[in-house]
Amino acid sequence: MKSITDFALNNSRTVVVMILVIFFGGIILFGKIPKLEDPFIIIREAVVVTKNPGMTVEEIERLITRPIEEQIKTMGEVDDIEDSTSKVGESLIHVTIKDEVPAEDLPMVWKLLRNYMSDLEMSLPEGTIGPMVNDTFGDTCMATIALWSDGFSMAEMRETARDIRERINLMKGIMKIDLTGVQEERIYIEYSNAKLAQLGIDPKVIGHTLRQQNTVQPSGRININGTEIIVETLGSFKSIEEIGDVLIPVEGTQAAIPLRDIAGIRKTYVDPIRNPAYYNGHQAIVLSVFLFKGVDAVAFGERLKKEVKKIEQSLALGYKLDFATFQPELISKSVNGMVSNVIQAVAIVVAVVMILLGLRTGLIVGAFIPLVMLFGVVMMSALNIEMQRVSLATMIIALGMFVDNAIVVSDDIKVNLESGMDRKDAVLKSGGSLSLPLLTSTLTTVFAFGPIILQIGSTGDYTKSMGQVMIILLLGSWFLSMFASTSFCYWFMKKPAVATDKKEAVDPYQGKFYQAYRKILVFGLRHQLLVLGVVGVFFALSVYGFTKIPRILFPDGDRNQYTIYLDYPAGTHIETTDRSVRDLCAWLQDKEKNPEITGSIAYVANGGPRFFLSLSPIDPDPNNAFVIVNTQTGDQVAELITRTRQHLLAHFPRVHGRVKAMYMGSSEPGLMEIRLSGPDIDVLLEQAEQLQAGLRKIPGTLDIKDDWNNRVISAKIEVDQYRARRAGKTSQEVAGSLGAFVDGYRITDFHEGNVDIPIVGRGLKTERDTTSSLSTINIYSQTNTASVPIGQVANVYQRGELNRIVRYNQERTITVSAKSQVLKAVELFGQIKPTLDQLDFPENHHWEHGGELEGSAEAMEKLSKPLLPCFAAIVILLVWQFNSIRRAAIILLTMPLVLVGAVAGLRIMGADFGFMAILGLLALAGSIVNNGIVMIDKIEQNRREGQSPYDAVINSAISRFRPILLSVSTTMLGFTPLIIYHDALFYNMACVMFFGLGIGSLFTLNYVPSLYALFFRIEVPKEQVGT
């Protein structure tokens, strides 16, 4: 309080040193703070993968998925068990940890989850692989580097990619580098079922013979004259020809036949192709670079670019290294854009202040602005707050708020000097009288931002830095206004010449604007109920208008990228998906048709690495693919999305293609999801179909799908136990022989340099890829040498069955999702609600929201929890400040005024109401309350000095007139860069605060005096009645 200003005036050298430390420290640290495009979101999700080849979907669900879910649910840290997917032979369970669990405790939680899964492993059915816990699901790569070539094989590319990974791994800051798109080599020994049966050769004999011939093992140690020599037997294959030369014995004879005469031998890549990747249409190997948290991605990106260029120059001619995605470039673009907005906002505010306050006072206030900004930079560095979109935009938002402190102090000192006070006395009086009300007003704004800091969850992670930076700047501005601004005024503010007219010297509020405002004020005090009635009408209109504003959680992003999801019908072979992706990539790279596209990276049968924090990779499936498309500018994305959709509809009729823009926040804008849950599969499928049919009838609706997919055809081999016993075969032998023939079995390894290439035995393609040949495949056993065809011991037939069963929180659940080209998610839900109401929900069946509507509800719930305690803190603070409930009530009643201007701004500017607009309302409430606090504090100060209640109200409002107009003007103009450039994330908030502050403050200038007069029954003096 007064001691701060007193100390500053008596210790000028200390003030100068502190200012220099803040100034130069902020400049130096600005370049060292880690930079991100968006705030870091903690991914509290892991995936539990369990496999048991051969099990049906229902068996996986009953015997594996449900027991794992029950075990996971016993962990107190677990929030939801989302998307438990049971597929043929595989279970995928997404586990979400409660938001209340601290981020630093997550590694211990994942370890506990592994222990729980290890305890369960022994009780799962025989042949189960896992459960395996993937807790790196949330890792986000900083860059993806595509290695492709013209003339080199995938095997050569694989070795080159591994060498490149080793070299890049030497750079400091790297956590790991993953390889995607690697095609491992195989040596396939493919035999005819009929030929082996004719010769009487068991495939197991082929495998046993090859393993016997292909060995490298120690054969002892010998001692020669005190020197120990290790003896090794080297019998491994040196070439494919040697494998073909191996003699395979014919059972029951002395004859042996070379392997090449009874089987085809070929060296190739894994067949079918496994998770290929394509960069600009070229098959590629993608290196995904992951950094440790806290590493400056922009600075690292520059080093990585140089290293990659150096590595490329050292590679053989024909190899190419290109960045498929490169976060540092997007981060630098985002940060530089926001820094430019901050500089523009500061320049605008300084210019306005100098115009309205005069050059000298304007420079004093103008010097205060960068000082507070640099103080914020210093504290951000100390508290490990990254430089990103939200934290930088908060500086613009806070600019108009914290400059209010300097304006109020400087204006009050200027008024004191104009009243004839001594320079030091004028500064000390302002510092002493304003320190407490400014602190109170600052703390009310701090508490208004409290819910943003205290909010938990992914939305809280995204917006947390806004509250942190706002509080740093506001508290810093209060201290510096008492410490530095008062010093600046003492050093540089010129004392006006002594006026000859004493009245003019003691009353600086005789200007035309003051006189005009005085007349309006007197009229308002005379007609208090009229003023309150007008305010009430405007408030009612704003409440009505608020119901008509479109609502979203977070807006679409402004990245120069978009994504394509390709979903073939379930059961589609990966080679079909692969061909479609190659065709699509060729179209994307057609410069005549798509000149705006600069590159693309496609992943078949998987979603590739997580390259954007909010975008979860798709689960692996052979019928799915994921494509990332880079464009020249973000403005071209919307047109390209439409063009790509049209191309998919015209040229890929079997593909369900979803083309999406990048988005901000934690959930996709506009995505409407409805979860249908219950035990009866037929009921769920029927409900999902009716719901999708209803969505297809709504014009403009697209991306309609459910997550259970279509039914698939499966071939069933039903073993007849009686016939099998007569033939001396077991069910296990039937399954084993069939699996070895169709999928193949690993026999041994072929050693080639540093690589071990598996040798795999399997049937000929013409025999294994036809259902008609299944019954003729021969069954072999160890106890009975005679083989018999499957048809002799089993019935072979085909049947349609579920592709998958998805569960949500331990219930069978089908999620139906859709988007609209013209409607928001809430509006689309309103259109489909009648169809939903017509659905029949038997006992234990129900529905619930997903997608953006669920995300919005959860975000609001988490925001509302700390809202009440923070509001209570504001009330207590106000009552403590004034020791009066009525005075506190007057200030609190100014809060509804924020809605009047906010709604007007959203309607005029065509902006949506979303989460960021809600945060804007909180900030707006703090600003409006600040004006009320200082105004009422001035009223009380005037009354203590002997003024009548009426004069105290008039003079208080008059004295606050110019500071309010100045602070409102600077704040509003500070938002103009965000509005003019239509900032993707902050446009809605800027509209709320620009109009809300302007209109709300104008109401405050008359509303607060009228409320005060009404609450304290202040009467207008008789001589003023006719005014």
N, C-alpha and C positions, 0 to 999 in steps of 0.2 A: 503494500500500500504506500502511505506517504514516505515511509523509510526507504523504499526503493528509489523514488525520485530524489529524495534528499541525499541518499548515498551517491547516486549518479552525478548530481550537481557538485558534490564535494570531492568526487574522485574521478575527475575527467580523464586522466590518463588510463585508468582501469577501463573506462567506457571505450576509449579509443582502441585499446589492445583487444578487448572482447569483440568489438566490431570487426577488426582486422582478422582475428582468428576465425570468426564465422564466415567472413567474406572469402578469404583465401582457402580456408578448409573446405567450404562448400564447393568452390570451383574445382579443387583437386579431387575431392571425393566423388563429384558428379561423374567423372570418367571412370571411376573404379567400382561403382555400384553395379552388381550383376543386372543384366537387362533381359527381360522376357517380353514376349508379345502380349500374353495375357497372364493373369495371376496364376500361381501354382495351385492346382487342386489336388488334394490328397485322395488317391483312389483306394478306397477301403474294400477292395474286392479281390477275391482269389478264386481260382477255378480248380475243382477237384475232378480229376479224370480217372476213370476206372474202365477197364476193358475185360471182356470175356467173349472171345470170338465164338460165334455159333449160336449164342443165345438170342432169342427173339426179343422184340421190343417189350412185350408184356413181361417176359422173364427178367429182363434187365431192370425194369421198373420195380418188380416185386422183390427180387432177390438181391439187387445191388443198390439201386437208387434209394429206395425207401429205408433200408437199414442205415445207409450212410447219412441220410437226412436226419433220422432219429438220433444218431450219434452226434451230429453237428449241433443239433438243437439243444443239447445238454450244455453247450458252452455258453456261459453268461454273456460273453462279449459279442455274440452273433446277433445281428439285427434281423436280417431277412435271408432266406434261402431262395434266391431268385433263379428262375429259368433252369430248373433241374430237367435236363433233356435226356430221355432214354431212347437210344437208337439201337439198331441191330448190332449187338456185340460191344456197345459202348455207352457209358454214362458220363454226362458233363453236368456238373453242379456248380453254379455261381453262388459264392458265399459273400455276404456283405456284413461288415463289422459295424457296430453302433458308432454313431458320430461322437458319442461321449468318450470313447476310448481315445486317449491322447495319441498323436501321431508317433511319438517316440516309443510307444508301447506296442506298435503294430508288429515289429519283428518277433517279439515274444508271443504275441497272439498267433502268428503264423506257425511258430514252432509248436505251440500248444495244439493247434489244429493238426499238424503232422503227427504229433503223439497220439491224438485221438484216432486218426486214421490208421496208424500203425497198430493200435490196440484192436481195431475192428478187423484188420486184414485176415486174421486166422479164421474168423467166423463166416467169411464170404465163400461162395461156392468154389469148388475145385476148378483150377484153371484161370482164376481171376488174376489179372495183372493190375496191381495198384491196391488201394487208391493212391494217386499221385497228386500232390498239392502244388499248383503253379501260383506262387505269390508275386511273380514279376509281371502279372497281367497288366498292371497300371504303369509299367515303365514306358516312357515316351522318348523316342529317338530324336536327336537334334538334327540329324541329316541322314538321308539315304543316298548311297552312291551306287550307281548302276555300272557294272562291268560288262561290256559287250564287245563283240569282235566281228571281224570280217575275215573268215578263213580258219579260225581256231575252233577246235572241238570243245564240247562242254567239259570233257575231262581235263583238258589243258586249262580251260577257264577256271575250273575248280581249284586246281593247284595254284594258279596265279592269284585267285581271290584269297586263298589262305595266306599266301606270302604278303599280299597287300594288307590283310588284317593284322598280321604280325608287325608290320612297319607302322601302321597307324596307331596300333595299341601302345606304342612307345611314347606317344604324346601325353603330357600331363593333363589330368582332368577327365580322362575316359574311364567309364565304368565297365563297359563291355561293347563288343561288336558282334552282332549276329549276322549270319549268312542266310539268305532266302533265295529260293530258285535253283539250288544246287541239284544237279541230276547225277546220282551215284551210278557207277558202272556195275553191270552184272554179266556173268557168263551163264547163259541159259543152256541147259541140256534138255531138249524137248523130244519126247518119245511118243510113239504111236501106241495107244492102248491095245489095239488089235495085234500089232507086231510083237509086243512083249508077251501077250497071251499065247501067241502062236509059238514063240520060242521057249515059253515057260520061264521067263526071266522076271524075277520080282524087282521092282524099282529100288527096294531097299538094298538089294545086292549091288546095284550100280553105285549107290551111295557108299556102301561099306567098302567096296573095292577102291573107289576114288580116295577115300580117306586113308586107306592103308598105303596107297602109293604117294600121297601128298603129305609129307611130314618133315618137320624140322624139330629135333629134340636132342637134348644132351645125352651122351652115351658114356659118361664117366669121366674120371680124371686119372692121368698117369703122371708118375714122378720120374723125371729124367735128370739125373745128376743134381738133385735138389731143386729143380725147376718144375713147377706144376703146370701141366698142359691139359686144357679142357678138350675133351673129345665130343664132337657134335656129328650127328648123322643128318646130312642134307639130302632130302629126297623130294623137295617140292617141285611142282611143275614149273617149267621155264617158258612154255609157250602153249598156245591153244592146240597146236598139233600134237603135243605130248599128251594132252587130255584125250584127244581122239584116238591115240595109239593104245590107250589102256585096254587090256583084254578083260572082257566080262565073262565069267564062267557061266555055262549053261547048266542049269540044275539037272542032275541025274545023268550027266554025260561027262566025258573028259575034255569036251570041246570048249573053246573060248572064242569069243567074237570081239573084234575091235569096237570100241564104243561108237566110233563114227559110222559104223555100218548099221547100228540099230537106233541111233538118235541124232538129231541135228544139234550142232554145237555152234553157238554164236556169241560173240562179245558185243554188247550193246549197252544202252542205258536202261535204268529201271523201267519196267513195262508192267502196267500203264504208267504214263508220265506222272511224276509226283510234284505237286505244288509248283508249277513253273511260274516264272515272272517275265514280263515283257516291258522293255523300255523303248518307247517310240516304235513299237512293233518288232523290235529285235529281242530274241530270247537273251535273258541277262541273268547275272547273279547280283543280288542286291546286298550291299553291306550297310547295315543299320548301326549308326554310331550313337551310343547312349552316354550321357555325361553324369557326373556326380552332381548332386544338388549344391547350388551356390557358385558353380562355375559360370563365369561371364560368357554366355553363348555367343555374343557378337564378337568379342575378342578372340574366342576360341575358333569361331568360324573363319576369321581371317587367316589364322595359322593353319587351319585344316585345308583351306583353299590352296595355300602355297604348297603344303605337303602333298596333296593329291596331284597338283600340277607337276610337282617334282617326280612323283612316282610314275605318272603317266609317261613322262619323257624317258623314263628308264625302261619301260616295257617294250616288248617286241613290236615291230611295226604291224598294225592291224588291230591292236587292243585299244579300246576307248573307255575312258572313265568320265562319267557325267553325273552331276547331282540331279537325282530324281526329285527329291524334296530337300529344301535347305532352309531350316528355321531361322538362322541368323539374319538372312536377307529380309525375311518378313518381320523379324523382331526389330531390326534396324529401321525398316520403313515405318513400322508402327510407332516406335519410340521417337524417331526424328519428326514424324508428323505431329505427335502430341507435344513435343518440345517446341516445335514451331508455333503451335496453338497457344502454348503457355507464354512464349515471348510476345506474340501478337496481343494476347490478353493483357499482359503487363504494360506493353506500350500504349494500348488504348486507355487503360485505367490511369496511367501516369499523365497522359495527354489531357484527359478529362479533368483530372484533379488540378492540373496547372491552369487550365482555362477557367475553372470555377473558383479556385482559391487564390489565384494569382501565382506569378512565377516563383516567388520566394517560398511561400507556404506550399505550393505545389511540389517544388523540389524537395522540401522536407518530407512530405508524405511519400513522394516518389522514391526517395532513398530508403524509406522504411520497407517498401514492397520487396525489392530483391534481397534485402537483409533477412526478412522473414522466410523467403523462399530458400535461401542458402542455409538458413538455420534448419529448415525442414530437411534439406539434403543431408546435412550432418547427422541429424537424428535418424533418418532413414538408414544411413550407413551403419550407425551404432546399433540399431534394432534389427538389422538384416532384412529390411524391406526392399524388395527388388524394384527396379525402375521398369514399370510396365504400363499398359494402357490405363488401368484403373488408378494407380497411384499418381500418374502424371495428370490425368484429367481432374483428379481431386484437387490438385494445386490450382487449377482454373476455378473450380467450384468454390474453393476456400478463399480465393483472392478477394472477392468482393466482401466476404465476411470479415476477414482479418484486417483489411484496410479500414474498416469502419472504426476500429479502435484508434488508429492514428488520426483519422479525420476528426473524430470527436475530441481527442486530446488537443490536436493542433488548433481546431476551431475555438475550443474553449479558452485556450491560452491567448489566441488572437483577440477574442472578445474581452478578456481581462486587460490586455494591453490597451485596447481601444477605450476601455473604461478609465484609463489613467493609472493603472497599477504599475508598480515597479516590476522589471523583467523577472527577477528571481521570485518575488512574491507571486507573480502571475503564474509562473510555472509550478511552484509548490502548491498553490491553491488548487490548480487543475489536477495535479497529480494526487493530492489528498482527497479531493471531492469525488473524483471519477474512478479511483482505483477499485473501490468495493463494488459499485454498480457495474463497471465493465467486467470485473471478475465474475460477478454473478451472472451477467448476460453471457459471458464466455462459457461458464460452466453449464448453463442451461442448454446451450448448443452442443456442448460435449456430451451431456446426458441424452440429448436428442439423437446423437450418433451412437450412443451406447449399444442399442440393439444390433447395429451393424457389426460391431466388434464381437459382441457376445453370441451372435448367431452361429450355430454349428451346422455341419453338413457341407456338401459340395457348393451350394449357393453361398453359404457363409465364407467358405474358402475363397470364392471368387471375388466377393465384395469386401472382405475383411480389411484389406489395405486401404480402402476408402475411409473407413472409420479411423484407422490408425493415423494416416497422414493428416486427416482433418483435425484430429485432436492435437497432434503435434503442432500444426500451424496455428491453431486457435490459441492454445496455451502459450506458445512462443510469441505470438503477436501481442497477447496481453502483457507479458513480461517486458517485451521490447518496447511496447508503447509507453510503459512506465519508466523504462530504463534508457532507451535510446531516443525515442521520439521527443521526450521532454528535454533531453540533452541537446538534440538538434534545434529545437525551438529556442532554447536558452542561448545557444551559440549563434544562430543565424537569423532568427525571426526579428525583423526590424520593428522597433517601437514607434508607433505613429506620432506625428507631431502633436503637441498639446493644442486642443481645439480652443478657439476663443469663445465659442458658445458652450457653456457648461452642460446644458441639457444634451447637446449633441455628443459631448464627451462621455456622458454616463449612459446614453441609450443608443446602442449601435443598431437597433432593430427598427429603423425608420424608413427603410427602403420601400419601393413600390410593391415588391413581391411580399414583403412582410406585412404591409398594410392590407393588401388584398387577402392574404391568408388570415389576418386578424379578423376581417369582416366575416369571412366564411366560418371562422371558429366561433365568433360571437353568435352568429346565426345558429350554429349547431348546438351551442350551449343553451340557447333560448328554446330550441325545438329538439330537445334530447330524444323524445320518443320517436319523432320523425326520422332522426338520424339512425336510431336503432332499428326502426321499421324498414328503412331502405336497405340497411345492411342485411336484415333478416330476409327480405325479398330476394336480394341477389344471392344470398346463401342457398335459399330454397331452389332457385333456378339452377345454381351450380350443381346441387345434389341431383336434380333431374337430368341435367346435361351429362353428368358423370355416368349415368346408366347407359348412355348412348355411345360411349367411347369404346372402340375395339380394344381388346385386352390380349396381351401376350406376356410370357414370362421374360424371355430374352429375345432380342432381334436376330435376324440373319447377320452373318459376318460380312466383312468387306475384303476378304482374301481374294486374290486372283487365282482361285482354285475352285473346282467343284468335283463331286464324286459320283460314280456310277456303280450301282449294285445290279448285278445280273443274276437272276434266279431262274434256272431251268426247273422243269418239273422234277420232283424227287424221283430218284432212280435213273436219272440221266448219267451216262458214262462221262468220266472226266475228259475223255478225248473229244467228245461233242462240245463240252464247255470250252475246252482249249481252242478248238477251231473257231468258235464264235468270238472269243476274246481276240484272237489274231485278226479276224475280219474287222472287228470293231476298231482295233488299234490302227489298222491300215486306213480306215475311213477318218479317224481322228487326225492322222498325220497327213491327210490330203490337203496340201496348202491352198489348192484352188477352192475347195469347199469350206475349209476351216482355217483361214489365214491367221485368226486370232490365237490359235492354240500354239503354245511354245513347247509342249512336251506332255508325255503321259507315262504312267507306270501302272501296270496291271498285274494282279495276283490271282491266279486260278486256284480254286478249291480252298482258299484261305483269304484272310483279310490283310496279310502282310503285317509289318510291325506297326505299333501305335505311333503315328506321326503327329497327332494332335491330341492334346490332353483330354478333351471332352468327347472324343470320338473313339468308341470302343471297337476293336477289330471284330469282324464277324467270326462265328465259330466255324471250324473247318468242315467243309462238305464238298463232295466232288461236283455237285450240280450248281455251285455258286462261284461267283467271281467278284472282284472288287477292283475298280479303276480310279486313279487319281489323275485329274487333268489340270495342267497349268495353263494359264492364259496370260496375255500381255498385261491386261489391267483388270481390276475388279469390276469395272463398269460393264465389261463384256460378258460377264458370267450369266446374267439372266437370259440374254438372247441365245447363248450357247446351250443352256439347259433346255430351252424350248426346241432348238434345232436337234439336239441329241435325242430328246424324247420322240420327236417325229421320225427320226432315222431308225430308232429301235422298233417303233410300231410298224414301219414300212418294210424293214429288212430282217427283223428277228421276231417273227410272229409267235414262236414258242417260248420266247424269253419274257419273263416278267421283269422289266427294267425299271429301276428307280433312280432318278437323276436328282441330285440334291446339292444345294449350295452349302457352303460351310456356315457354321453358326457359332454364336457366343454362348457363354453360360454352360449349364450342365445338362440341358435337355433341348431337343430339337424343336424349333419354333413351328407351330402349326400342326404338329403331329398329334393326332387324336388316337388314343388306344382305349379299347374296352376289353377288360379281362372277364371271361366267362369261366366260372369255376364250379366244380361238382364231381361226384364220383362216376356218373354214367357217361361213358364215352359217346354213345349214340346220341344222347341228348345234347352234349356239348357240340358235336359235329353239326347237328341239325340247327342249333341256335347260331353257330358261327356262319353257316351258309345263309340263313335268313338275314342275318345282320349285314353280310357282304352284299346280298341282293338289294337290300335297302339302300346301302351306300352307293351302289351303281346307279340308282335312280336319281341321285342328287347331282345336278349339273356341276361340272367343274371338279368333281372328285377324282382323285388319282391315287396310285400306289396302294390300292386296296389289297390286303393280303391277311392271311393268318399264319401263325408260326408252327402249325402242325403239318403243313404241306399236304400233298395228295397221297392217296394210297399207292403202294408199289406192289409189283408182282414178285413173288418169291417162289422158288422151286423147293418143294418139300420131299425129303427122302424119308419115308416112314418105314422103319425096319420092322419086318414081321419076325417076332422073336422065335416062333416055332420053326420057320424056314431057316432062319439064321443058325439056330442050334443044329439043325440037320446038316447044314453045310459047314459047320465048325467055325462060324464067324461070329464076332461080337459086334455090338453097336459101335463101340469105340473104334474097332478096326474098319468098319464101314466109313465112319466120319474121317478117320485118319487117311485112308486110301483116297477118298474123294477130295479132301483138302489138299493133299500132296499133288494130285493130278491137276486140279483146277487152279489153285493159288500158288502151288509150288512149295518146295521145302529146301532149306539151306543144307547143302551137302558138306562143303568145305570152302576154303578161301584160296584164291589165286594171288600170290604175292608178286606185285609189280612195283618196283621202286619202294616208295614209302606208303604205298596204298595196298590195302587188302581188298580184293574184289570178290564178293561172294559168288560161289558156284551154286546155281539153283536148278533143281530138277523139277520138271513139270510136263504136262501133256501138250500135244500139238495144239496150236491155236484153233485149227479147224474142228478139233474134237472137243476142246474145253469150252468154247464159246457158243455151243448149241445145246439147248435143253434136251433135244431128242437123243443126244449121245450119252446122257447121264446114266440111263439104265444099262448101258453096255460097258461102263467103266468097271474094270476088274478089281475085286477085293482080295487083298493078300493078308496073310497072318503068319505069325512066327510058329504056331503050333501045327498048322495045316498048310502044307506047301502048295496044294492045289488052289488055284484062283477061281473065283466065280464072279460073274457079272452082278452088278448091283440089282438088276431086275429080278434076279433069282432069289434074293433075300429081302427085298424091300419094294414098296410101291412108290412110284415117282409121279408127282402131280404138281400143278401150279395153283397158287392161291393169292388173291389180293389181300394185303394187310397194311396196317398202319406203318408209315415211315418213321414216326416218332411219337412219343408222349411227353408233353411238357408239363411240368408242375411248377406252381408258384406258392411258396410258403406251405409246402407239403400237401397241396391240393392239385388235382388234375385241372389244368387251366389252358384254355385257348385264348390267345390274345389276337384280337382283330384290330388292325391299324389302317389308317387312311389319312390323306391330306387333301386339301382343297386349293385350287388355284385362286379362289376369290374369297373364301371364308377363313376366319380364324378358327382355331381348334374348338373354342367354346361355342362359336356359331355353328360349326359343323356338328358338334354334339347335339345342339338344339334341334338341328334338322333330322338327326337319326333317332332322337329320343322317343318319338311315337312308335317307331319300329321296335325299339328296345322294350317299351312298355307292353307291346303285344306278345312278347315272348313268354312262353310258359316255363316257369322255374319250379321244378319239383322240389321236394324236401332235400335240404343240404346243397342246393344249387343257388348261386348268386352271381352278381356282377359287380365290378368296381372300375374306377377310372385308372388309366395308365397314361403314359406319354406326358405332354405338356400340362394337361389339367392336373394330373397327380403331382407333377413337379412343382407347379404353382401353389397347390394346396399345402404341400409339405414345406415349401419355402416360407409361406405366410405363417404357418403354424410355428415354425422354428423362429421366425422373426418376432412373433407375438409374445413368445414366452418371456424374453427379457424386456419387452416393451412396457409392461405394467410396472416392474421395479424401477425402470429408468424414469417413467412418468412420475412415479411417487417421489423419486429423488428430486425432480424438478419442482414439484409442489413443496416439498420440505425446504428446499433451497430458497424458494420465493418467500415462503412464510417466515423463514429465518432472516432473510434480508430485510423485510419490512416489518417483521413482528406483527403481521396483520393478515387475517384470512381474506378480508375484503379486497385489499390491494393485490394479494396474490391471485384472487379470483378474476379481477379485472384483466390482469396479464394473461391468464390462462384462457379467458374468453376471446382473446385475439387470435388464438390458434385456428379456429374455424375459418378465419379470413383467408388462409392459404388456399383453401379449396376453390374460392371464387376465381382468383386469378389463374390457378393451375388448370382448372377445367376450360377456362376461356383460351388459355394458351394451347392446350391439346386440341381443342376444336378448331381454332384458327389455323394452326400449323399442320393439321392433319396427322398428328402424332398418335401413337398407340399408348395405352396405359399398361405399363409393365412393372417389373420389379425395380428397375432403375428409377422409374417415375415415383414409386413409393418412397425410395430413399431420398428423392428430391423433395417430396412433401415433408419428410422428417427434417431435412436441412432447412427448408423454408419456414417451418414452424419455429425453429431456433432463431432464425433471423428476425421474424416478425416479433417474437417474444423479446428479443434484445431491444428493439425500439421502445416497446412498452416499459421495460425495466428502467431504462435511462430516463424516459419521460416522467414516470411516476417518482423516481428518485429525485428528479429535479423539482417536482411539485413539492415534495416533502422538505427539500432543502429550502425552497422559497418560503414555505410556511414557517419553518424554524427561524428564518431571518426576519419574520414579522409581517410578511405579506398576507393579505386576506386570502381566503381559500379560492375565491374567484380569480384574483390577480395571479395567485400562484399557478393555477391551471393555465391561464392565458400565457403568462410569461414562460412557463415550462414548455408549452407547445411551440411558442414562437422561437425559443432558443434551440429547440431540437429540429426546427423546420429545415434549416440549411444542412446540418449534418445528415439528416435522414435522406434528403434529396441527393446529397453527394454520394453517400454510401450506396443508395439504391441505384443511382446512375452508374457508378463504377461497377457494381455487381452485375447489373444487366448487361452492360457493354462487355464485361469480361466473358460473358457467355456467348457473345456473338460469333467467335470462331467456331465453336461447337455447332452452332445453328447454321451458319453460312456454309460450312463444309459438310454439313449433315453427318456428323460423326455417328458411326454405326451403333455404338453402344450408348452414347451419352446424349443423343439428340432429344429423346423424350424427356430426360431429366432437365436438359437445358431449357426446353420449352416451358416445363413446369416452373422452373425457378425464375426464368426471365419475366414471364407474365405474372406469375404468382407474387413475386417480390414487388413488381411495379404496381400492380393493382392493389395488393394487400397493404402496401405501405401507404398508399393514398387514402385508403379507408382508415388505417391506423391513426393518421394525423387528426381525424375528426372523431373517430370511434372511441379511442381511449379517453380523450377529454370528456366526451359525453357520458361514457360509462362511469368515469370518476365522479362527475357532477351528480349523476343519478344515484350512485351508491352512497355518496356522502351528503346528498341533499343540499347541494350548493345552489344558491339562488343567484340569478343575475341581478346586479345592482339596478336600482330604479333608473339611474341616469343612462344605463345601457339598454333599457328595454326597447327604446325606439330606434336603436342603432341598426 
